[in-house]
């Protein structure tokens, strides 16, 4: 049951490296967005935010990651 097959993990390593770099960019960006426009305190506030700007509504719910 010993198989001498070699699996090439190089493409997987490159994808994970790329995704880790993207996360290092997205996390500070999400912090800046939270500081500039904090999420509403009430459910009604979320509905009003979605009516005004759906994209900011999604960003307030951590849409980026």
Residue pairs with C-beta under 8 A, 6 or more apart in sequence:
23 65
26 64
26 65
27 65
29 64
30 59
30 62
30 64
30 65
33 59
33 64
34 60
37 56
37 59
37 60
38 60
39 46
39 49
39 60
39 61
40 46
40 48
40 49
40 60
46 57
46 60
49 56
49 57
49 60
50 57
55 63
